[in-house]
Amino acid sequence: MTIKPLADRVVIKMLEEEQTTVGGIILAGTAKEKPQFATVIAVGPGGVVDGKEVKMELAVGQKVLINKYAGTEVKVDGEEYIILRQSEVLAIVE
């Protein structure tokens, strides 16, 4: 099954966070912060959203930085994704 976002929405997959600290301490699952870096999996077509023209600036494969609590989490075929509006993406990571 594939996810095809509509309008100004994008589908992202969170990048795995490091399991150890800089000092070499292994973190337990509950001690880890939610990662903020993700990869863009799919991009909607843009168009008119809420009466305004929206041009999509993101592309599939880009790494992005998002707010910790942005978007809606979904699970498809055992994989976890987040669907959010392009405006919720804080930055493109190069």
Secondary structure, DSSP 8 states (H G I E B T S, - for coil): ------TTEEEEEE----SB-TT--B--GGGS----EEEEEEE---EEETTEEE-----TT-EEEE-TT-SEEEEETTEEEEEEEGGGEEEEE-
